Amino acid sequence: MQTMIKSFPQTIAGEKVNVIVLDDASDPGKAAQNGRRFVTQDKVDVIFGGNITPTSAAITPIATEAQTVQVSGAPTADGPFVYILPQGFNVMAHAMMDHIKKQGIKSLGFIGYADGYGEGWLKAMEPMLKEAGIQLVSVERFARTDTSVTPQALKLVAAKPDAILVVASGSVAAMPELALRERGFKGKMYQTHGAASPDLIRIGGKTVEGTFVVSGPAIFAEDLPDSHPSKAASVNFAKKYRELSGKPDLSPFAGHSNDFILVMEKAIPLAMKKGKPGTPEFRLALRDTLDTMGRTVISHGVMNWSKTDHWGYTNETGIMTVVKDGKFQVLK
């Protein structure tokens, strides 16, 4: 995220953009402290963050109390003032289930974070699995800070599912898969969009070859089919990120920073018709604008927030990839 902040515009609709950056060190307590400062001392019009579920969740009640829009870079609990940039569980599960059904899978094991990210994925998958006639044979959980999942892996292997879904993020997502393979699991492996980063391959190595990973389109910009609605936005993000970072691999978190600005550049001019930035009227107008601005194509997919849906992505969004020869390859 820090890399893309360098690209934030200096003005939007003629108004100066003041960016205040505070580090929460992945600590929910610090995130809450930062959030409180934003709304009481800085009196910001919008909060962008956090970038993991626990820190984002810590900010949400503070933003809601202050009636200040929070645009979250991580899946978190819904609320009247929180808007979520990562793809919703249902949208990503929809793309994954299409692939699972085509693979002829009849039983699935599950191991995921014991938090909102893990539970969100489980709740999304359960009805889809039931409708497809696929049995959920074992459900295991672990904490983000755990360094071993041996007991959970043994239970999953003993259940003998056709495939196992790992619900984790970043480098941590490799740990359950390594444990399962070490204990003899030979079936198919699935990972969520939280794992769609080079860290999965860096930590997992050859063990994660053949793993199916659902993702948003942003980090596979040039590999997307021309028919994908986010192709142009993703390619623009990729060019900008590589110029700023000097790195070839794209970051999904950087993509959310890019998309935050795309959304703000559309919403702020509309909200300014109802209030001046820096006022309670503007903050409420910004919330109302995000609820009603309609279909918005960003690098991570097609967004359509509404008053009742602050996840907002359409089913056009998700793509399936496979780890092959040490790289993610888009399945077409």
C-alpha positions as CSV (number, residue, x, y, z in Angstrom):
1,M,0.0,0.0,0.0
2,Q,2.8,2.4,0.9
3,T,4.1,2.2,-2.7
4,M,0.9,3.3,-4.3
5,I,0.3,6.1,-1.8
6,K,3.1,7.9,-3.6
7,S,0.8,8.0,-6.7
8,F,-2.2,9.6,-4.9
9,P,-3.3,12.8,-6.7
10,Q,-2.6,16.1,-5.1
11,T,-6.0,17.4,-6.0
12,I,-9.5,15.9,-6.8
13,A,-12.1,18.1,-8.3
14,G,-10.0,21.2,-7.5
15,E,-9.8,20.3,-3.8
16,K,-6.3,19.6,-2.3
17,V,-5.9,16.0,-1.1
18,N,-4.3,15.8,2.3
19,V,-2.9,12.3,3.1
20,I,-2.1,11.3,6.7
21,V,-0.3,8.0,7.0
22,L,-0.2,6.1,10.3
23,D,1.3,2.6,10.8
24,D,-0.7,0.2,12.9
25,A,2.0,-2.5,12.9
26,S,-0.7,-5.1,12.3
27,D,-1.9,-4.4,15.9
28,P,-5.7,-4.0,16.3
29,G,-5.1,-1.8,19.4
30,K,-2.9,0.5,17.5
31,A,-5.3,0.6,14.6
32,A,-8.1,1.6,16.9
33,Q,-5.9,4.3,18.4
34,N,-5.1,5.6,14.9
35,G,-8.7,5.5,13.9
36,R,-9.7,7.6,16.9
37,R,-7.0,10.1,16.1
38,F,-8.2,10.4,12.5
39,V,-11.8,11.2,13.5
40,T,-11.1,13.4,16.5
41,Q,-7.9,15.2,15.9
42,D,-7.5,15.1,12.1
43,K,-11.2,15.2,11.3
44,V,-10.7,13.3,8.1
45,D,-13.3,12.8,5.4
46,V,-12.4,9.2,4.7
47,I,-10.3,6.5,6.3
48,F,-8.5,4.0,4.1
49,G,-7.5,0.9,6.1
50,G,-6.6,-1.4,7.6
51,N,-5.1,-3.9,5.3
52,I,-5.7,-7.1,7.4
53,T,-9.1,-8.1,8.9
54,P,-8.3,-7.6,12.6
55,T,-7.0,-4.0,12.2
56,S,-9.8,-3.1,9.8
57,A,-12.4,-4.5,12.2
58,A,-10.9,-2.4,15.0
59,I,-11.4,0.8,13.1
60,T,-15.0,0.1,11.9
61,P,-16.9,1.0,15.1
62,I,-14.9,4.2,15.5
63,A,-15.6,5.3,11.9
64,T,-19.3,4.3,12.3
65,E,-19.6,6.3,15.5
66,A,-18.1,9.4,13.8
67,Q,-20.2,8.9,10.7
68,T,-17.0,8.8,8.6
69,V,-16.5,6.6,5.6
70,Q,-14.0,3.8,6.0
71,V,-12.7,2.1,2.9
72,S,-11.2,-1.2,4.0
73,G,-8.3,-2.9,2.3
74,A,-9.2,-6.2,4.0
75,P,-12.4,-8.2,4.4
76,T,-14.2,-7.1,7.5
77,A,-17.6,-6.8,9.1
78,D,-20.2,-4.8,7.1
79,G,-21.5,-1.6,8.5
80,P,-23.3,1.6,7.4
81,F,-20.0,3.5,6.8
82,V,-17.5,0.7,5.9
83,Y,-16.9,-0.2,2.2
84,I,-14.8,-3.2,1.4
85,L,-12.2,-3.2,-1.5
86,P,-11.2,-6.9,-1.5
87,Q,-13.7,-9.1,-3.3
88,G,-16.5,-10.5,-1.3
89,F,-16.5,-14.1,-0.2
90,N,-19.6,-14.9,-2.3
91,V,-18.1,-13.5,-5.5
92,M,-14.8,-15.4,-5.1
93,A,-16.6,-18.6,-3.9
94,H,-18.7,-18.4,-7.0
95,A,-15.6,-18.5,-9.3
96,M,-14.1,-21.3,-7.2
97,M,-17.2,-23.4,-7.1
98,D,-17.5,-23.3,-10.9
99,H,-14.0,-24.8,-11.1
100,I,-14.6,-27.4,-8.3
101,K,-17.7,-28.7,-10.0
102,K,-15.9,-29.0,-13.3
103,Q,-13.2,-31.0,-11.6
104,G,-15.8,-33.6,-10.5
105,I,-14.9,-33.2,-6.8
106,K,-17.4,-34.9,-4.4
107,S,-15.9,-34.1,-1.0
108,L,-14.1,-31.1,0.4
109,G,-12.0,-30.4,3.5
110,F,-11.6,-26.9,5.0
111,I,-8.9,-25.3,7.0
112,G,-9.0,-21.6,7.6
113,Y,-8.3,-18.7,9.9
114,A,-10.3,-18.6,13.1
115,D,-11.5,-15.0,12.4
116,G,-13.8,-13.1,10.1
117,Y,-11.9,-14.1,6.9
118,G,-12.0,-17.8,7.7
119,E,-15.7,-17.7,8.8
120,G,-16.7,-15.5,5.9
121,W,-15.3,-18.1,3.4
122,L,-16.9,-21.0,5.3
123,K,-20.4,-19.3,5.3
124,A,-20.1,-18.5,1.6
125,M,-19.0,-22.1,0.6
126,E,-21.4,-24.1,2.7
127,P,-24.7,-23.4,0.8
128,M,-22.9,-23.6,-2.6
129,L,-21.4,-27.0,-1.7
130,K,-24.8,-28.2,-0.5
131,E,-26.5,-27.1,-3.7
132,A,-23.8,-28.8,-5.8
133,G,-24.1,-32.1,-3.8
134,I,-20.5,-31.8,-2.5
135,Q,-19.9,-33.1,1.0
136,L,-17.9,-30.9,3.5
137,V,-16.1,-33.6,5.4
138,S,-13.9,-31.8,7.9
139,V,-13.7,-28.2,9.1
140,E,-10.5,-27.1,10.9
141,R,-9.4,-23.6,12.1
142,F,-6.2,-22.0,13.2
143,A,-5.0,-18.6,14.4
144,R,-3.1,-16.2,12.2
145,T,-0.2,-16.4,14.7
146,D,0.0,-20.2,14.8
147,T,3.3,-21.7,13.7
148,S,2.0,-25.2,13.3
149,V,-1.2,-26.9,12.1
150,T,-0.2,-30.5,12.6
151,P,-3.3,-31.7,14.6
152,Q,-5.6,-30.1,12.0
153,A,-3.7,-31.5,9.1
154,L,-3.9,-35.0,10.6
155,K,-7.7,-34.8,11.0
156,L,-8.1,-33.5,7.4
157,V,-5.9,-36.3,5.9
158,A,-7.9,-38.9,7.9
159,A,-11.2,-37.6,6.5
160,K,-9.9,-38.4,2.9
161,P,-11.5,-35.6,1.0
162,D,-11.1,-35.2,-2.8
163,A,-9.8,-31.7,-2.2
164,I,-9.0,-29.3,0.6
165,L,-9.6,-25.5,0.7
166,V,-7.0,-23.4,2.6
167,V,-8.4,-20.1,3.8
168,A,-5.4,-17.9,4.8
169,S,-3.4,-15.0,3.4
170,G,0.1,-14.2,2.3
171,S,3.0,-16.4,3.4
172,V,0.9,-18.0,6.1
173,A,-1.3,-19.6,3.4
174,A,1.6,-22.0,2.5
175,M,1.9,-23.5,6.0
176,P,-1.3,-25.6,6.0
177,E,-0.6,-26.8,2.5
178,L,2.9,-27.9,3.4
179,A,1.6,-29.7,6.5
180,L,-1.0,-31.5,4.5
181,R,1.4,-32.7,1.8
182,E,3.9,-33.7,4.4
183,R,1.3,-36.0,5.9
184,G,0.4,-37.6,2.7
185,F,-2.5,-35.7,1.3
186,K,-2.6,-36.4,-2.5
187,G,-5.8,-34.6,-3.5
188,K,-6.4,-31.2,-5.1
189,M,-5.6,-28.1,-3.2
190,Y,-7.5,-24.8,-3.4
191,Q,-6.5,-21.4,-2.0
192,T,-8.4,-18.1,-1.7
193,H,-7.7,-14.7,-3.0
194,G,-5.8,-13.9,0.2
195,A,-3.1,-16.3,-1.0
196,A,-2.8,-14.9,-4.5
197,S,0.6,-13.4,-3.9
198,P,4.2,-14.4,-4.7
199,D,4.6,-15.3,-1.0
200,L,2.6,-18.5,-1.4
201,I,5.1,-19.7,-4.0
202,R,8.1,-18.3,-2.3
203,I,7.3,-20.2,0.9
204,G,5.6,-23.2,-0.6
205,G,8.0,-23.9,-3.4
206,K,7.4,-27.1,-5.4
207,T,4.9,-28.3,-2.8
208,V,2.3,-25.8,-4.0
209,E,2.7,-26.7,-7.7
210,G,-0.8,-27.6,-9.1
211,T,-2.6,-25.6,-6.4
212,F,-5.7,-23.8,-7.7
213,V,-6.0,-20.2,-6.5
214,V,-8.9,-17.9,-7.0
215,S,-8.1,-14.2,-7.5
216,G,-9.2,-10.9,-8.5
217,P,-7.9,-9.7,-11.9
218,A,-5.5,-6.9,-10.8
219,I,-2.3,-8.9,-10.3
220,F,-2.7,-10.8,-13.6
221,A,-3.2,-7.7,-15.7
222,E,-1.5,-8.7,-19.0
223,D,-2.7,-12.3,-18.7
224,L,-6.4,-11.5,-18.6
225,P,-8.5,-12.3,-21.6
226,D,-9.4,-9.1,-23.5
227,S,-13.1,-9.8,-22.7
228,H,-12.5,-9.3,-18.9
229,P,-14.0,-5.9,-18.0
230,S,-11.1,-5.0,-15.8
231,K,-8.4,-5.6,-18.3
232,A,-7.6,-2.0,-19.1
233,A,-7.8,-0.8,-15.4
234,S,-5.5,-3.7,-14.4
235,V,-2.9,-3.0,-17.1
236,N,-2.9,0.7,-16.0
237,F,-2.4,-0.3,-12.4
238,A,0.4,-2.8,-13.3
239,K,2.3,-0.1,-15.3
240,K,2.0,2.4,-12.5
241,Y,3.0,-0.1,-9.7
242,R,6.1,-1.4,-11.6
243,E,7.3,2.2,-12.3
244,L,7.0,3.1,-8.6
245,S,8.3,-0.1,-7.0
246,G,10.8,-1.4,-9.6
247,K,9.3,-4.9,-8.9
248,P,7.9,-7.2,-11.6
249,D,5.4,-9.0,-9.4
250,L,2.2,-7.2,-8.6
251,S,0.7,-6.9,-5.1
252,P,-3.0,-7.3,-4.5
253,F,-2.7,-4.9,-1.6
254,A,-1.2,-2.2,-3.9
255,G,-4.1,-2.9,-6.2
256,H,-6.5,-1.9,-3.5
257,S,-4.7,1.4,-3.0
258,N,-5.0,2.0,-6.7
259,D,-8.7,1.2,-6.6
260,F,-9.3,3.4,-3.6
261,I,-8.2,6.4,-5.6
262,L,-10.2,5.4,-8.7
263,V,-13.3,5.2,-6.5
264,M,-12.6,8.5,-4.7
265,E,-12.0,10.3,-8.1
266,K,-15.5,9.2,-9.1
267,A,-17.3,9.8,-5.8
268,I,-15.8,13.0,-4.4
269,P,-16.9,15.3,-7.2
270,L,-20.4,13.9,-6.8
271,A,-20.4,14.3,-3.0
272,M,-19.1,17.9,-3.3
273,K,-22.5,18.9,-4.9
274,K,-24.0,18.3,-1.4
275,G,-21.3,19.4,1.0
276,K,-17.9,21.0,1.3
277,P,-15.0,18.7,2.2
278,G,-14.1,18.9,5.9
279,T,-17.7,19.1,7.0
280,P,-20.2,16.5,8.4
281,E,-22.4,17.2,5.4
282,F,-19.7,16.2,3.0
283,R,-18.9,13.0,4.9
284,L,-22.6,11.9,4.8
285,A,-22.8,12.9,1.1
286,L,-19.7,10.8,0.4
287,R,-21.4,7.8,2.1
288,D,-24.6,8.3,0.1
289,T,-22.6,8.7,-3.1
290,L,-20.8,5.4,-2.7
291,D,-24.2,3.8,-2.2
292,T,-25.6,5.1,-5.4
293,M,-22.8,5.8,-7.9
294,G,-23.4,2.5,-9.7
295,R,-21.2,0.2,-11.7
296,T,-17.5,1.1,-11.4
297,V,-14.7,-0.8,-13.1
298,I,-11.5,-1.0,-11.1
299,S,-8.4,-3.0,-11.3
300,H,-9.7,-5.7,-8.9
301,G,-13.0,-6.2,-10.7
302,V,-16.4,-4.6,-11.3
303,M,-17.7,-2.8,-8.3
304,N,-21.4,-1.9,-7.7
305,W,-21.8,-0.8,-4.1
306,S,-25.3,-0.2,-2.8
307,K,-27.0,0.8,0.5
308,T,-27.5,-2.9,1.3
309,D,-24.2,-4.3,-0.2
310,H,-20.9,-2.7,0.8
311,W,-18.9,-5.6,-0.8
312,G,-20.4,-4.9,-4.1
313,Y,-18.4,-6.9,-6.7
314,T,-20.3,-8.6,-9.5
315,N,-19.7,-12.2,-10.6
316,E,-17.7,-10.9,-13.6
317,T,-14.8,-10.3,-11.2
318,G,-13.2,-13.6,-10.1
319,I,-10.7,-15.6,-12.1
320,M,-9.1,-19.0,-11.4
321,T,-5.3,-19.5,-11.5
322,V,-3.0,-22.5,-11.1
323,V,0.5,-22.6,-9.8
324,K,2.6,-24.0,-12.6
325,D,6.4,-23.9,-13.0
326,G,6.7,-21.6,-10.0
327,K,4.2,-19.0,-11.4
328,F,0.5,-18.3,-11.3
329,Q,-1.1,-19.0,-14.6
330,V,-4.6,-17.8,-15.4
331,L,-7.0,-20.6,-16.4
332,K,-9.1,-19.6,-19.4
